[in-house]
Amino acid sequence: MSLTGPDADSFTKVGPGIGDIFSGMMMAFGILAALRLAEATGEGQFVDVAMYDAVLSLCERAVYLNDFNGTTPGPEGNNHPFLAPFGLFKAKDGAVAIGVVEDKFWKILADAMGGDALCSNAKFATRAARAEHKDALNSLVETWTKGHTKAELSAILGGKIPFGPLNSITDIVDDPHVLERSMLAQVYNPDSPKAPWTVASNPLRFSASKSPPLGSPPRLGQHNAQYLSPDPEKASRKFDPRTLRSAFGKFATGVTIVTTCQSDGAPRGITANSFTSVSLDPPILLICIAKSALSKSVFSECEHFGVNILRSTQQDVSTLFASKSAEKFDKADYEKSLQGTPVIKETLANFICRRQKSVDAGDHLVIFGEVIDFRSDDGSPLLYFNGDYCSID
Ligand SMILES: Cc1cc2nc3c(=O)[nH]c(=O)nc-3n(C[C@H](O)[C@H](O)[C@H](O)COP(=O)(O)O)c2cc1C
């Protein structure tokens, strides 16, 4: 507010609730960024936006002017501290906003206002000259704008220079642009269904999907049962984990060693039978890493990982990598791929993958990888069934 208003004696409140809306928008950005990290790593976090901080970040010009020039900027009225003509100018039936930020816009405006004499006037030829003669220039421009209606000025300047008529809400309701962009929407009024409310629409437009219709706001507590009460269905779903594990174990799988390299170059790997081939084109596979695994965070953040399918003769390798030992790789026979991913030797097949994304799924992370290299060999696989190793031989 120390920047708004006509002069230092008339500090003026900003029109809309900028502090509320901008802080909420910043929080929405923060939540989306945190969601991306949660999808990549499975880790949540607390996102904090103070309204004071959000509004301070909006007042960036005051901060750098104070730093660069040592000044304390005051109310700027309807003009700009170092650009002219810039601001609100009276018209016959209201006002218009004009923002001449570049010489080329000044030429267009000067041409519309009076032609050659004004265009070639050295007092207004450059941005610095116009700033120096700001007051004279602004009153010259206003003398001209006052002789025209907003519609006339829109026809002369609209789309040619930064320009807009000062709209009231009734102007906005009748504005063809607003109609074209569906920027005013009607939402259901639960108290009076025949008298829907008109609200401002969401200004975001996505090329891949249509904006869904706006719903009316929920009544206080309307969704408490859905979000706050214990889920009765979930409560009845109390399975004994051992019985469930045993049921899952009825599905016979192969056994893999999933490998990667941590940021200091140290190899990491675990035994995993959660391998699934997902897509041939593009080539995608997935693995599931338990959140309890010591190497979970390395896998959730790695750039590349490898999947090594074991042979029936490699049960000892599976046992080694199913351990929590820090020296797994000291005892393993492996080499490194071009990407630095450990590749276990003598296996039935190896895949080198670029990690695409990690999806949080209960007590595991599902990690998707795009296959960038692979090799396979003939032979018999190591199998895992009913909680035990076996083979097809
Ligand atoms: C046959 C078999 C399959 C396994 N499959 C998985 C799996 O798919 N995902 C997983 O996170 N752990 C799996 N494990 C357990 C991990 O190998 C084990 O927890 C390992 O100690 C994790 O290593 P880390 O704590 O050093 O990261 C499996 C173990 C065995 C024996």
The ligand as an ORCA input file, in Angstrom:
! r2SCAN-3c Opt
* xyz 0 1
  C      13.161    -63.964     -4.002
  C      13.165    -62.590     -3.434
  C      12.462    -61.574     -4.040
  C      12.455    -60.271     -3.537
  N      11.768    -59.291     -4.197
  C      11.821    -58.033     -3.739
  C      11.189    -56.977     -4.457
  O      10.579    -57.193     -5.499
  N      11.288    -55.726     -3.969
  C      11.954    -55.453     -2.816
  O      12.024    -54.274     -2.424
  N      12.548    -56.410     -2.102
  C      12.520    -57.691     -2.543
  N      13.150    -58.669     -1.870
  C      13.805    -58.336     -0.594
  C      15.122    -57.573     -0.803
  O      15.988    -58.271     -1.660
  C      15.802    -57.379      0.571
  O      14.927    -56.680      1.431
  C      17.148    -56.671      0.516
  O      17.764    -56.838      1.758
  C      17.050    -55.189      0.257
  O      18.364    -54.665      0.253
  P      18.777    -53.245      0.854
  O      18.083    -53.083      2.182
  O      20.256    -53.271      0.930
  O      18.307    -52.215     -0.114
  C      13.173    -59.996     -2.344
  C      13.889    -61.005     -1.723
  C      13.883    -62.284     -2.250
  C      14.663    -63.381     -1.565
*
